[in-house]
Amino acid sequence: MGKQGVAPGSAALHLVDGLSLLRPEEQVFAAMLDGWRNQQLARNLAFSTIGSREKVVQAFMRYADAYPWHWTSAQVDEWLGDLRAVRNLKRSTLRNYQEAVQLFCAYLINPAYQWSTECEQRFGTHPIQVVHDWNTAEHIDEAESDAGKRAFTRKELIALFDHADEQVVRIREAGRKGWVPAFRDAALMKTAYAFGLRRNEIRMLDTADFGRNPDGPEFGEYGVTYVRYGKAKKGSTPKRRSVLAIWDWSAEVLQEWIEEYRPMFPTAGSPACWPSERGPRIGLSSINTRLAAYRDELGLDPALDFHSLRRSHITHQVEDGFDARFVQEQAGHEHSSTTSIYTCVSSDYRTRTLRRVLDTTVAAALKKTGRTR
């Protein structure tokens, strides 16, 4: 509870009781959004989550051309139908939009925040819940991502990394100064695959976030990557985890980048592992843009994106016979079922697995009968 026992986000904290407003509808709506923001901050939600929800509510308000105390379920149905039919939004995006409007309405009609009373006094009506079970999409799938999203095959991955290295040589031989950023992006993509990192996880790495693995001395100072900005749960801080190096070439890539080429950046004084040309840290859009450009130049599947590097890391560990629990810990997944969603084993792997099982079965049968193959 806030000041004088009033809950954060209450109307009494954002509107002076009995005060006439110059633009009452507009000002009350703004006060509602301010109150909702404070209520979510009190729940320790991320600023990005709060901001995105607020934008959704404002977008629905503009579509309905009405303020919350005049909203109806029919308006929500029309809005969502338009988003799906015209803008072709993904299922997960639509569900996020529905949830934002539903949570905002739930906040407004909660008696603890007194917005219903405030609206009755000022406008003679009050907000209602306009998002219900019967007009929302159910979350019935474990993964709602695009069905086309998948891991790189090993052949595609080699082609991508070779192409990235070739661009560095091409730009440098042409006498252009963009070869160092190209080298950075090539090393970044290889590192993201080597440790199965998400975009923001690798973007937020500092040079101090690497260490030795006592049980893997061959990796030197780059045997462990300490992820400090892992994907957070709702209302919690970023999740930390450590990821072990498993492929010998990953240490060579990091050592070469950090010790030889990173100091060439004018912003190398920043602790960031991946500085940009003009700022202390590379942006998420730059990470996406470079990979998409290389993918398109190679004519690879457009469904392959930066997150496909993480899918590949998990898939290739499974194909190489790593223990399932180890793979789960590397990925930072709380449940093994989440790891299984990322696993896209190749047909070659399944064929080899089947062949191994059949050979074992035949060998056991022949041994039992005393015969040879």
ZAMIKOL-755591 format. One record per residue: x, y, z of N, C-alpha, C, CB in turn. Coordinates in steps of 0.001 Angstrom, whole numbers, padded with zeros to 6 digits, always signed. Glycine has a CB too. Example, Ala and Ser with C-alpha at 12.3 -4.5 7.8 and 13.67 -1.06 7.14 Angstrom:
<rs>
+013190-005690+007800+012300-004500+007800+013200-003300+007800+011308-004473+009046+012850-002250+007080+013670-001060+007140+012900+000030+007870+014084-000598+005725
</rs>
This chain:
<rs>
+000842-001192+000000+000000+000000+000000+000875+001238+000000-000951+000007+001215+000372+002298-000629+001127+003533-000732+000829+004479+000407+000842+004206-002037+000929+005766+000114+000733+006803+001114-000668+006745+001708+000985+008171+000507-000739+006833+003053-002005+006824+003782-002856+005588+003452-002790+008092+003466-002193+004458+003227-002912+003218+002991-003568+003100+001644-003922+003052+004010-003226+003989+000692-003816+003947-000648-002925+003112-001553-004002+005382-001230-003522+002194-002321-002746+001321-003193-002096+002110-004313-003627+000222-003769-000848+001752-004704-000210+002404-005848-001089+002285-007084+001176+001793-006121-001313+003410-007765-002160+003392-008954-003587+003812-008701-002158+002042-009545-003940+004127-007456-005310+004537-007144-005632+005897-007731-005526+004560-005641-006915+006091-008054-007348+007360-008636-007035+008526-007714-008841+007323-008940-007133+008298-006398-006902+009373-005440-005476+009903-005488-007216+008895-004047-004537+009107-005992-003144+009542-006080-002842+010299-007365-002229+008352-005972-003776+010260-008323-003511+010866-009631-004510+011952-010014-003513+009804-010686-005611+012043-009295-006599+013091-009535-006985+013722-008197-007856+012521-010268-006941+015047-008151-007322+015747-006928-008836+015698-006791-006811+017220-006937-009309+015227-005661-010734+015042-005435-011486+016368-005564-010977+014427-004055-012540+016374-006397-013402+017534-006546-012875+018613-007467-013648+018119-005234-011684+018424-008035-011103+019446-008906-011636+019312-010326-009572+019347-008905-012110+020412-010901-012592+020409-012279-011408+020334-013239-013447+021666-012565-011595+019589-014326-010534+019417-015308-010877+020164-016584-010301+017930-015603-009839+020705-017232-010054+021456-018467-010478+020527-019600-008783+022222-018859-009814+019365-019701-010146+018341-020700-010352+017035-019939-009009+018198-021807-011485+016859-019320-011674+015755-018363-011421+014369-018929-013056+015799-017830-011960+014040-020130-011800+012690-020662-010332+012387-020949-012634+012516-021936-009672+013320-021613-008269+013123-021966-007398+013038-020716-007782+014258-022872-007649+013895-019733-006826+013935-018530-007067+012724-017628-007099+015213-017760-008325+012258-017555-008596+011066-016752-007940+009836-017369-010109+010845-016613-007999+009722-018695-007355+008593-019360-005848+008611-019116-007649+008618-020867-005225+009795-019219-003789+009911-018946-003478+009522-017505-003302+011344-019223-004355+009933-016571-004151+009580-015167-004299+008075-014950-005140+010340-014277-005211+007443-015695-005366+005988-015608-004092+005277-016036-006542+005520-016471-003514+005729-017130-002281+005109-017607-001147+005314-016610-001891+005677-018974-001066+006515-016027-000039+006768-015014-000232+005847-013812-000073+008242-014566-001492+005705-013387-001770+004838-012252-001448+003387-012544-003208+004965-011848-001797+002936-013752-001500+001551-014145+000001+001314-014184-002119+001229-015517+000742+002316-014674+002200+002195-014710+002754+002022-013294+002831+003435-015388+002255+002830-012352+002732+002716-010975+002361+001366-010352+002163+003851-010130+001167+000888-010694+000742-000404-010163+001656-001522-010655-000709-000694-010560+002068-001459-011929+002948-002479-012487+004370-002338-011956+002949-002399-014008+004799-001097-011736+006113-000886-011139+006162-001470-009730+006457+000613-011109+005051-001347-009003+004985-001911-007656+005087-003431-007688+003688-001488-006964+004714-004035-008840+004817-005487-009000+006183-005906-009525+003732-005990-009939+007087-004928-009694+008461-005188-010129+008540-005682-011569+009107-006201-009213+007602-005253-012415+007655-005628-013827+008687-004772-014552+006265-005477-014488+009214-005290-015641+010244-004585-016402+009663-003354-017082+010876-005515-017445+010476-002320-017234+010035-001103-017898+009600-001383-019333+011146-000060-017881+010315-002305-019998+009964-002635-021380+008583-003271-021457+011008-003575-021989+008254-004138-020495+006940-004783-020456+005849-003742-020241+006888-005851-019344+006076-002851-019289+005091-001808-018984+004876-000901-020189+005542-000977-017769+005963-000504-020828+005856+000393-021979+005122-000241-023145+007226+000826-022424+005404-001514-023424+004743-002180-024548+003252-002354-024283+005389-003543-024819+002870-002659-023047+001457-002797-022712+000732-001453-022847+001298-003349-021285+001374-000410-022427+000752+000919-022524+000503+001299-023980+001641+001982-021848+001448+000979-024854+001277+001280-026282+000100+000509-026868+002561+000948-027060-000076-000744-026430-001198-001554-026916-002520-000934-026508-001103-002992-026383-002632-000520-025250-003870+000103-024757-004161+001392-025510-003771+000387-023247-003154+002184-025756-003342+003429-026500-003772+003144-027943-002046+004262-026487-003205+002080-028528-003583+001711-029897-005045+001292-029959-002685+000576-030418-005491+000518-028972-006900+000109-028951-007815+001304-028728-007137-000942-027860-007408+002231-027889-008205+003439-027647-008394+004228-028937-007537+004324-026578-007314+004340-029722-007407+005076-030993-008299+004334-031976-006006+005288-031608-008213+003010-032010-009054+002235-032936-010521+002355-032559-008632+000752-032945-010810+002192-031277-012203+002248-030823-012751+003666-030857-012322+001685-029414-011851+004664-030871-012253+006072-030830-013172+006329-029635-012958+006475-032146-012797+005713-028520-013587+005852-027293-012667+005653-026107-014771+004834-027254-013051+006241-024992-012265+006093-023766-012707+004839-023012-012409+007348-022866-011890+004344-022083-012148+003036-021452-013537+002856-020846-011148+002810-020391-014150+003930-020360-015465+003779-019750-016572+003619-020786-015760+004967-018869-016201+003649-022079-017160+003399-023156-016784+002166-023981-017254+004620-024067-015739+001440-023589-015294+000281-024366-016303-000857-024259-013909-000191-023889-016371-001659-025362-017241-002835-025389-016459-004033-025929-018507-002569-026255-016972-005222-025669-016334-006439-026181-016377-006489-027701-017011-007680-025601-017435-005939-028295-017555-005929-029757-016420-005137-030388-018907-005340-030183-016014-004048-029751-014906-003246-030276-013601-004036-030234-014760-001936-029477-013411-004814-029174-012217-005650-029083-012213-006690-030192-012138-006335-027709-013375-007307-030426-013463-008325-031474-013123-007743-032844-014866-008940-031501-013643-006570-033132-013372-005928-034423-011904-005571-034558-014229-004673-034591-011330-005058-033485-009920-004655-033504-009009-005846-033742-009542-003968-032195-009233-006926-033005-008398-008112-033156-008595-008764-034521-008703-009115-032051-009834-008750-035018-010085-009279-036351-009344-008493-037413-011566-009274-036648-009305-007179-037240-008586-006325-038182-007081-006594-038115-008878-004840-037893-006549-006746-036910-005118-007003-036748-004725-008322-037402-004741-007019-035261-005597-009311-037300-005255-010616-037865-005450-010652-039374-006090-011704-037213-006538-010065-039852-006854-010148-041280-006022-009193-042120-008319-009865-041501-005803-007980-041618-005123-006946-042401-003626-006940-042125-005714-005570-042095-003255-006944-040862-001834-006860-040520-001179-008222-040363-001659-006076-039251-001977-009278-040355-001475-010654-040305-000518-010885-039130-000771-010994-041612-000932-010431-037949-000095-010595-036770-000024-012059-036338-000622-009734-035627+001070-012410-035698+001268-013762-035206+000323-014042-034028+002739-013970-034786+000073-015324-033791-000820-015708-032697-000322-015207-031352-000976-017215-032655+000968-015357-031117+001521-014930-029833+001388-013426-029651+002987-015343-029719+001530-012667-030744+001385-011211-030663-000046-010835-030322+001803-010549-031985-001010-011487-030971-002416-011215-030677-002752-011526-029219-003319-012028-031606-002219-012621-028714-002482-012965-027324-001892-011923-026380-001918-014347-027003-000727-011392-026724-000117-010341-025901-000979-009083-025908+001303-010014-026404-001548-008749-027069-002432-007587-027163-003679-007794-026314-002823-007321-028626-004258-008985-026420-005451-009289-025631-005153-009196-024134-005982-010692-025981-004012-009723-023748-003643-009717-022334-003458-008294-021824-002364-010526-022111-002847-007424-022642-002620-006042-022212-003937-005324-021942-001817-005279-023268-004898-005439-022865-006189-004786-022686-006936-005399-021502-007033-004895-023969-006864-006719-021369-007535-007405-020269-006983-006961-018919-007389-008917-020422-005673-006857-018801-005052-006437-017545-005382-004983-017211-003537-006622-017618-005439-004138-018245-005775-002729-018012-007204-002602-017490-005603-001904-019311-008124-003339-018102-009519-003299-017655-009657-003868-016244-010418-004081-018630-008930-004945-015961-008977-005538-014624-008485-004548-013578-008138-006823-014573-007472-003794-013942-006957-002756-013038-008008-001674-012796-005672-002126-013614-008701-001236-013871-009675-000151-013742-010886-000546-012911-010129+000297-015107-011345-001792-013027-012573-002185-012323-012302-002722-010920-013317-003234-013129-011012-002821-010562-010682-003268-009203-011078-002185-008196-009161-003599-009082-011922-002500-007218-012379-001485-006259-011241-000805-005509-013316-002112-005266-010107-001478-005363-008998-000899-004609-008458+000367-005251-007888-001908-004469-008678+000512-006584-008116+001663-007282-009137+002777-007529-007532+001218-008595-010406+002530-007287-011455+003561-007252-011725+004253-008593-011086+004599-006246-011299+003640-009693-011534+004291-010976-012998+004211-011399-010655+003667-012042-013686+003158-011038-015108+003054-011372-015892+004177-010704-015670+001682-010945-015608+004425-009438-016278+005513-008708-015962+006857-009334-015860+005515-007230-014708+007061-009692-014287+008327-010304-015007+008563-011625-012768+008337-010528-015129+007523-012447-015792+007670-013744-017297+007909-013581-015551+006425-014607-017915+007248-012627-019342+007461-012366-019605+008920-011990-019834+006521-011240-018744+009470-011176-018932+010849-010733-018716+011842-011864-017992+011164-009588-017768+011575-012735-017415+012534-013778-018193+012319-015077-015937+012453-014059-018460+011037-015438-019038+010765-016758-020365+010011-016705-018060+009979-017578-020788+009606-015527-022056+008910-015392-022025+007469-015865-023099+009641-016136-020865+006926-016066-020690+005518-016462-019357+005033-015921-020754+005345-018024-019028+003771-016157-017804+003223-015577-017218+002161-016512-018084+002620-014171-015927+001849-016364-015305+000819-017202-015826-000567-016855-013785+000854-017049-015760-001473-017828-016095-002877-017615-014989-003726-018238-017499-003231-018227-014974-005009-017925-014030-005918-018558-014537-006272-019951-013827-007197-017700-013726-006037-020963-014160-006276-022345-013451-007470-022977-013916-005036-023189-012506-008065-022271-011780-009225-022778-012109-010403-021874-010230-008961-022832-012732-011441-022448-013198-012587-021683-012663-013883-022288-014735-012610-021632-012957-014990-021634-012515-016291-022151-013112-016584-023522-012893-017405-021175-014312-016090-023751-014990-016442-024997-014597-015555-026182-016475-016369-024795-013753-014536-025986-013290-013757-027142-011775-013570-027128-013979-012391-027170-011081-014542-026539-009623-014516-026544-009078-015850-027046-009077-014205-025134-007869-015800-027563-007213-017018-028054-006612-017768-026879-006115-016682-029108-006789-019075-026866-006223-019901-025808-004769-020232-026125-007043-021191-025626-003981-020297-025059-002582-020702-025215-002522-022210-024991-001629-019930-024209-002727-022962-026058-002818-024421-025927-001568-025126-026442-004039-024938-026675-000658-024379-027083+000562-024985-027596+001735-024646-026688+000840-024515-029033+002685-025585-026584+003888-025300-025810+004706-024200-026461+004733-026559-025653+004706-024149-027778+005460-023128-028494+004576-022533-029579+006763-023717-029102+004471-021202-029581+003638-020529-030557+004470-019848-031644+002752-019513-029867+005733-020168-031711+006585-019544-032709+006190-020002-034109+008058-019866-032436+006667-019251-035097+006395-019566-036486+006877-020985-036781+007076-018541-037430+006023-021764-037410+006378-023161-037691+007602-023263-038596+005199-023886-038337+007873-022202-039364+009028-022228-040258+010349-022039-039558+008882-021185-041292+010338-021542-038315+011580-021314-037585+012259-022644-037293+011314-020543-036276+013558-022701-037530+014290-023947-037316+015757-023642-037083+014120-024905-038515+016511-024692-036815+017956-024573-036647+018643-024580-038015+018500-025721-035759+019862-024059-038061+020701-024212-039244+021159-025674-039325+021929-023233-039199+021232-026194-040531+021923-027468-040683+023417-027186-040564+021571-028164-042056+024194-028205-040358+025648-027995-040241+026221-027408-041530+026362-029324-039903+025693-027846-042650+026169-027319-043937+025836-025839-044073+025553-028108-045106+024626-025461-043685+024220-024052-043752+025047-023202-042798+022726-023904-043427+025344-023759-041631+026104-023016-040633+027531-022764-041124+026124-023777-039295+028135-023762-041705+029489-023598-042257+029482-022561-043373+030034-024949-042785+028460-022618-044235+028358-021644-045327+028209-020224-044775+027163-021986-046245+027421-020065-043711+027215-018740-043117+028513-018199-042540+026138-018799-042023+029223-019016-041766+030458-018552-041140+031554-018293-042178+030943-019576-040113+031633-019143-043198+032623-018917-044262+032327-017612-045000+032632-020103-045258+031044-017367-045262+030659-016138-045959+030986-014911-045112+029159-016160-046302+030754-015008-043804+031074-013888-042920+032570-013595-042933+030607-014184-041489+033399-014636-042927+034853-014439-042972+035282-013857-044314+035584-015767-042717+034641-014289-045387+034986-013788-046722+034687-012302-046853+034227-014566-047796+033632-011835-046190+033291-010404-046263+034360-009559-045590+031921-010135-045610+034947-010079-044528+036018-009347-043849+037196-009164-044802+036470-010092-042560+037584-010247-045481+038708-010193-046419+038378-009270-047587+039057-011606-046934+037157-009372-048113+036768-008558-049269+036789-007063-048932+035369-008966-049758+036243-006699-047795+036185-005286-047416+037589-004751-047134+035278-005093-046180+038413-005570-046505+039775-005117-046174+040619-004951-047433+040457-006112-045216+040497-005891-048364+041271-005786-049606+040826-004622-050456+041162-007062-050404+039560-004206-050314+039059-003046-051058+039503-001728-050436+037542-003089-051132+040197-001809-049311+040693-000601-048668+039629+000160-047894+041291+000296-049690+038520-000483-047603+037445+000178-046854+037618-000082-045360+036052-000318-047332+037094+000842-044542+037314+000766-043104+036267-000076-042368+037332+002150-042532+035316-000657-043084+034270-001417-042416+034640-002849-042105+033056-001408-043241+035906-003235-042334+036257-004635-042146+036300-005032-040667+037596-004917-042793+036634-004078-039784+036680-004425-038354+035276-004709-037805+037339-003284-037548+034255-003862-038105+032894-004238-037694+032433-005561-038286+031924-003157-038089+032857-005840-039543+032486-007113-040164+033147-008275-039426+032885-007128-041658+034385-008068-038984+035078-009104-038209+034368-009313-036873+036568-008720-037977+033962-008194-036247+033223-008292-034976+031952-009110-035143+032875-006894-034444+031188-008828-036190+029916-009526-036385+030121-011004-036683+029128-008879-037515+031190-011329-037414+031490-012735-037686+031820-013464-036385+032663-012861-038686+032649-012830-035552+033004-013441-034270+031793-013531-033350+034121-012645-033589+030931-012525-033396+029728-012520-032551+028795-013672-032923+028984-011175-032681+028584-013889-034216+027701-014973-034644+028257-016338-034253+027486-014914-036154+029576-016511-034399+030193-017785-034026+030075-018018-032522+031673-017816-034456+030248-016954-031745+030165-017075-030290+028736-017374-029851+030667-015791-029615+027759-016725-030502+026352-016973-030177+026005-018434-030407+025432-016069-031017+026513-019012-031485+026274-020435-031756+027031-021312-030767+026688-020788-033194+028288-020968-030505+029135-021808-029654+028574-021954-028245+030537-021232-029584+027912-020891-027743+027406-020921-026370+025875-020892-026301+027970-019750-025592+025201-020900-027448+023747-020947-027460+023105-019724-026826+023276-022177-026755+023591-018534-027167+023139-017312-026517+022031-016608-027301+024306-016372-026327+021108-016018-026572+020085-015155-027172+020717-013827-027561+018894-014930-026193+019962-013035-028341+020506-011754-028822+020968-010855-027678+019459-011022-029652+020077-010614-026719+020432-009685-025647+021484-010271-024723+019197-009306-024846+021513-011587-024587+022525-012216-023746+023920-011970-024291+022267-013710-023629+024085-012113-025613+025423-011900-026175+025735-010415-026288+025542-012567-027552+024711-009600-026551+024929-008152-026648+025438-007579-025326+023628-007443-027062+024940-008090-024211+025277-007533-022908+026521-008157-022276+024118-007699-021982+027219-009021-022995+028449-009587-022462+029537-008530-022358+028922-010745-023331+030295-008587-021273+031489-007775-021110+032706-008671-021253+031492-007046-019740+033880-008051-021444+035100-008850-021587+035436-009602-020303+036271-007958-021984+034872-009150-019182+035127-009818-017902+034218-011022-017678+034953-008835-016763+033313-011275-018611+032333-012352-018434+032807-013698-018968+031046-011979-019111+034112-013883-019040+034678-015159-019471+035678-015625-018420+035358-015035-020874+035807-016919-018285+036739-017446-017288+037225-018832-017641+036092-017469-015928+038089-019347-016783+038673-020660-017001+037751-021752-016471+040048-020753-016334+037794-022892-017124+037116-024090-016655+038189-025048-016158+036236-024741-017785+038254-025288-014828+039317-026159-014294+039338-027544-014932+039155-026307-012799+038175-027996-015381+038095-029323-016000+038267-029267-017515+036763-029975-015662+038498-028060-018039+038728-027896-019468+039846-026904-019719+037451-027441-020170+041049-027185-019253+042160-026232-019381+042518-025901-020822+043374-026775-018691+042128-026771-021757+042472-026504-023162+041763-025276-023727+042135-027710-024011+040713-024796-023034+039999-023608-023499+040612-022319-022951+038533-023692-023100+041605-022432-022107+042279-021249-021584+041350-020343-020790+042892-020471-022714+041420-019045-021087+040640-018049-020363+039199-017949-020868+041311-016699-020471+038825-018799-021804+037489-018702-022403+036742-020034-022314+037594-018257-023871+036929-020726-021198+036262-022010-020999+034851-021893-020462+037060-022848-020075+034526-020732-019882+033196-020506-019321+032732-019106-019708+033202-020683-017768+031478-019007-020111+030849-017706-020353+029802-017483-019268+030204-017632-021789+029932-016361-018566+029005-016037-017481+027935-015078-018013+029765-015408-016261+026739-015608-018231+025625-014831-018767+024941-014107-017605+024610-015751-019540+024925-012784-017646+024319-011991-016568+022961-011428-016943+025236-010859-016183+022647-011453-018220+021381-010874-018682+020546-011926-019398+021638-009674-019615+020361-013062-018737+019519-014113-019292+018054-013716-019266+019720-015412-018531+017256-014453-020001+015820-014179-020094+015188-014266-018711+015130-015169-021068+014511-013181-018306+013938-013113-016963+012507-013623-016943+013987-011686-016439+012096-014128-015792+010698-014449-015578+009938-013151-015308+010527-015458-014402+008609-013213-015429+007795-012027-015207+007996-011511-013780+006304-012336-015469+008364-010228-013684+008521-009602-012386+009834-009894-011694+007427-010019-011517+010786-010539-012381+012061-010880-011756+013214-010218-012501+012254-012404-011719+014376-010247-011886+015578-009690-012502+016114-010664-013551+016660-009389-011428+017018-010204-014431+017597-011110-015433+018207-012346-014784+018661-010380-016258+018029-013466-015459+018483-014752-014915+019941-014987-015290+017597-015919-015434+020743-015328-014299+022166-015593-014529+022402-017094-014757+023012-015090-013330+023411-017390-015550+023828-018786-015711+025244-018796-016279+022838-019578-016644+025897-019914-016185+027211-020087-016795+027099-021148-017882+028287-020484-015729+027777-020916-018997+027749-021829-020131+029179-022285-020419+027108-021151-021389+029388-023578-020494+030720-024126-020721+031034-024200-022210+030841-025511-020088+032278-023921-022553+032735-024110-023933+032809-025602-024220+034125-023427-024172+032315-026007-025373+032319-027440-025711+033037-027714-027031+030883-027969-025787+033256-026665-027834+033974-026835-029099+035265-026039-029035+033103-026383-030312+036385-026677-029372+037698-026064-029166+037885-024757-029931+038773-027029-029570+037239-024617-031077+037435-023412-031889+036834-022152-031257+036833-023620-033257+035880-022320-030312+035221-021148-029733+036200-020279-028953+034079-021583-028825+037137-020919-028237+038130-020161-027469+039055-019384-028403+038954-021105-026570+039410-019978-029524+040273-019294-030488+039592-018055-031057+040663-020245-031622+038285-018181-031372+037527-017047-031913+037494-015895-030913+036090-017477-032273+037184-016201-029656+037087-015157-028633+038449-014530-028332+036487-015731-027350+039463-015340-028226+040792-014803-027927+041277-013873-029033+041793-015941-027726+041085-014290-030268+041509-013460-031400+040755-012145-031423+041301-014203-032720+039431-012190-031180+038631-010982-031215+038977-010033-030072+037167-011336-031166+038990-010539-028847+039160-009675-027672+040585-009134-027565+038803-010442-026399+041565-009946-027867+042941-009543-027646+043587-008837-028835+043744-010733-027292+043109-009096-030055+043772-008517-031225+042941-007458-031949+044120-009605-032186+041651-007704-032148+040863-006829-033021+039932-005879-032281+040059-007658-033957+039409-006266-031143+038526-005375-030393+039202-004060-030027+038044-006064-029138+040501-004045-029657+041159-002774-029318+041190-001763-030463+042565-003045-028871+040897-002188-031688+040895-001267-032823+039679-000351-032834+040951-002043-034112+038643-000679-032057+037446+000153-032021+037717+001419-031215+036255-000627-031420+037218+002566-031681+037396+003811-030910+036680+003770-029562+036889+005000-031716+035701+002869-029433+034943+002756-028188+035420+001570-027352+033449+002617-028488+036644+001119-027607+037150-000065-026919+037363+000170-025429+038444-000511-027551+037295+001422-024981+037415+001702-023556+036228+001216-022763+037591+003166-023335+035136+000925-023462+033955+000368-022811+034233-001069-022392+032724+000434-023747+033613-001535-021293+033815-002933-020900+033085-003925-021798+033365-003129-019481+032206-003426-022697+031407-004294-023545+032291-005159-024430+030454-003469-024399+031922-006422-024557+032675-007332-025419+032500-006967-026881+032240-008777-025186+031298-006456-027216+030996-006156-028619+030635-004684-028777+029842-007049-029134+031621-003785-028791+031325-002353-028947+030890-002033-030372+032552-001506-028572+030192-000915-030521+029822-000447-031854+030781+000663-032268+028345+000053-031886+030636+001117-033501+031536+002148-034002+031307+003486-033309+031365+002306-035500+030089+003740-032851+029755+005040-032282+029329+004983-030818+028669+005667-033084+029121+003803-030295+028647+003680-028926+029363+002579-028178+027165+003427-028908+029088+002479-026897+029789+001487-026075+029378+000043-026340+029566+001792-024638+028188-000146-026967+027693-001521-027135+026887-001634-028429+026823-001947-025917+027038-002747-029123+026307-002966-030369+024806-003031-030098+026785-004259-031059+023997-002597-031064+022549-002620-030917+021936-003918-031420+021941-001455-031649+020743-004219-030937+020066-005442-031348+019751-005431-032838+018787-005630-030547+019384-004262-033372+019044-004181-034791+020251-004495-035666+018498-002793-035129+021427-004076-035237+022646-004365-036006+022918-005861-036054+023855-003633-035400+022673-006531-034932+022876-007982-034872+021957-008680-035866+022622-008514-033442+020698-008261-035886+019728-008880-036799+020063-008587-038257+018315-008388-036484+020411-007322-038529+020614-006880-039906+021743-007635-040591+020900-005395-039937+022871-007793-039886+024033-008441-040497+023726-009903-040836+025251-008357-039556+023123-010640-039902+022829-012041-040177+021824-012179-041305+022307-012730-038926+020793-011324-041302+019786-011397-042361+020407-011112-043725+018645-010409-042085+021334-010158-043774+021989-009827-045040+022801-011012-045560+022896-008596-044868+023577-011644-044696+024382-012793-045111+023488-013957-045522+025329-013226-043981+022422-014180-044771+021485-015263-045100+020895-015070-046485+020361-015339-044061+020464-013846-046792+019854-013577-048088+020870-013661-049221+019197-012209-048083+022090-013220-048960+023129-013296-049988+023454-014742-050341+024395-012577-049521+023320-015625-049365+023589-017044-049600+022370-017780-050134+024060-017703-048321+021215-017111-050144+019989-017749-050614+019449-018791-049649+020228-018385-051946+019694-018595-048358+019206-019542-047356+017739-019273-047022+020063-019464-046082+017149-020189-046316+015741-020103-045924+015488-018806-045141+015334-021340-045073+014526-017974-045562+014224-016721-044848+013771-016953-043407+013149-015949-045593+013329-018167-043075+012896-018453-041703+014071-018528-040733+012116-019759-041663+015282-018653-041253+016461-018694-040394+016765-017286-039888+017684-019283-041155+016869-017139-038576+017153-015841-037981+018248-015994-036947+015887-015230-037349+018521-014921-036200+019612-014988-035231+019341-016045-034168+019823-013625-034573+018086-016187-033771+017753-017181-032746+017981-018601-033248+016302-017015-032300+018062-018768-034566+018345-020095-035120+019736-020576-034722+018217-020073-036646+020639-019653-034405+021961-020051-033921+021837-020767-032579+022888-018823-033793+020944-020269-031736+020696-020926-030442+020032-022290-030649+019807-020031-029539+019081-022348-031570+018453-023634-031882+019501-024639-032372+017345-023452-032948+020427-024152-033180+021472-025022-033728+022387-025526-032621+022292-024279-034796+022735-024647-031697+023600-025042-030572+022984-026201-029800+023842-023845-029625+021697-026097-029503+021009-027142-028743+020879-028417-029574+019618-026655-028292+020471-028259-030826+020275-029411-031707+021563-030189-031921+019723-028959-033046+022649-029485-032173+023904-030163-032485+024502-030848-031262+024900-029175-033059+024230-030316-030066+024661-031024-028861+023930-032364-028739+024411-030158-027606+022626-032335-029016+021844-033572-028956+022364-034569-029987+020340-033285-029194+022622-034084-031191+023115-034961-032252+024494-035534-031921+023174-034202-033575+025304-034759-031177+026650-035207-030827+026667-036101-029593+027544-034014-030598+025486-036372-029031+025402-037332-027940+025594-036771-026547+026385-038371-028154+025494-035437-026384+025613-034855-025049+024418-035265-024186+025715-033312-025134+024658-035382-022880+023597-035743-021954+022483-034702-021976+024154-035897-020539+021230-035157-021924+020079-034261-022027+020067-033230-020913+018789-035057-022004+020436-033634-019697+020458-032695-018580+021521-031625-018782+020703-033434-017268+022671-032025-019323+023739-031065-019614+023271-030027-020628+024989-031791-020139+022607-030483-021682+022093-029578-022712+021091-028599-022107+021436-030374-023859+020231-029088-021237+019225-028238-020583+019897-027163-019734+018280-029090-019708+020924-027539-018983+021632-026579-018142+022373-025551-018999+022617-027306-017209+022973-025995-020079+023663-025079-020979+022711-024016-021525+024304-025852-022131+021513-024456-021905+020529-023543-022487+019879-022646-021445+019463-024327-023212+019958-023035-020168+019329-022237-019129+017842-022446-019021+019599-020811-019366+017370-023614-019447+015942-023915-019383+015597-024564-018046+015528-024835-020549+014514-024106-017459+014072-024667-016186+013488-026059-016366+013045-023752-015532+012838-026281-017529+012183-027563-017782+012759-028199-019048+010648-027378-017913+012896-029501-019040+013436-030208-020198+012506-030103-021398+013680-031673-019856+011207-029925-021137+010256-029807-022241+010542-028568-023080+008822-029761-021707+011049-027521-022444+011406-026314-023187+012578-026592-024115+011747-025164-022225+013548-027332-023623+014703-027675-024453+014282-028507-025655+015749-028432-023630+013319-029401-025452+012874-030262-026553+012234-029463-027670+011894-031305-026046+011629-028308-027338+011019-027463-028369+012088-026946-029323+010254-026280-027728+013282-026667-028782+014364-026104-029586+015078-027160-030418+015360-025405-028693+014884-028416-030085+015640-029482-030730+015055-029812-032093+015665-030729-029851+015868-029653-033128+015421-029923-034510+016416-030883-035155+015301-028589-035352+016492-032094-034642+017509-033017-035124+017313-033302-036605+017475-034319-034323+018425-033463-037306+018384-033658-038750+017974-035084-039104+019743-033333-039367+017580-035270-040361+017209-036612-040824+018426-037531-040822+016590-036549-042238+019612-036969-041073+020837-037776-041036+021057-038347-039645+022056-036938-041463+020811-037512-038638+020991-037965-037263+020013-039083-036940+020812-036799-036280+018768-038904-037357+017776-039939-037085+018119-041231-037821+016379-039458-037485+018639-041103-039035+019029-042290-039797+020171-043024-039112+019434-041905-041223+021160-042257-038636+022293-042875-037938+021832-043562-036653+023369-041820-037617+020917-042886-035942+020405-043454-034692+019670-044769-034968+019462-042448-033982+018816-044752-036007+018085-045961-036367+019034-047074-036775+017102-045674-037495+020066-046729-037566+021024-047736-038010+021758-048358-036834+022023-047124-038983+022120-047515-035852+022829-048006-034679+021954-048953-033865+023290-046837-033810+020682-048596-033713+019754-049453-032965+019545-050774-033683+018405-048747-032762+019358-050715-035010+019146-051940-035781+020369-052840-035732+018805-051606-037229+021555-052246-035858+022780-053041-035806+022943-053711-034453+023994-052170-036106+022619-052975-033387+022717-053536-032031+021736-054695-031865+022442-052444-030965+020524-054504-032390+019495-055549-032277+019898-056809-033043+018144-055029-032800+020397-056603-034268+020815-057752-035087+021980-058479-034435+021205-057297-036508+022955-057702-033919+024127-058318-033285+023716-059137-032073+025146-057245-032872+022757-058620-031288+022294-059350-030103+021585-060642-030505+021351-058469-029261+020794-060587-031582+020060-061774-032039+021018-062845-032553+019055-061394-033141+022041-062411-033309+023013-063368-033840+023830-064003-032731+023939-062686-034837+024160-063204-031717+024933-063722-030593+024141-064780-029839+025334-062585-029646+022829-064546-029745+021958-065475-029016+021873-066822-029730+020550-064877-028854+021896-066769-031058+021770-068014-031843+023122-068637-032160+021022-067742-033145+024196-067909-031822+025533-068431-032080+025975-068265-033513+025593-069868-031715+025283-067454-034273+025639-067236-035675+026396-065932-035823+024385-067230-036565+026999-065730-036981+027702-064484-037305+027009-063819-038454+029184-064739-037643+027290-062525-038657+026646-061796-039740+027164-062260-041077+026862-060303-039587
</rs>
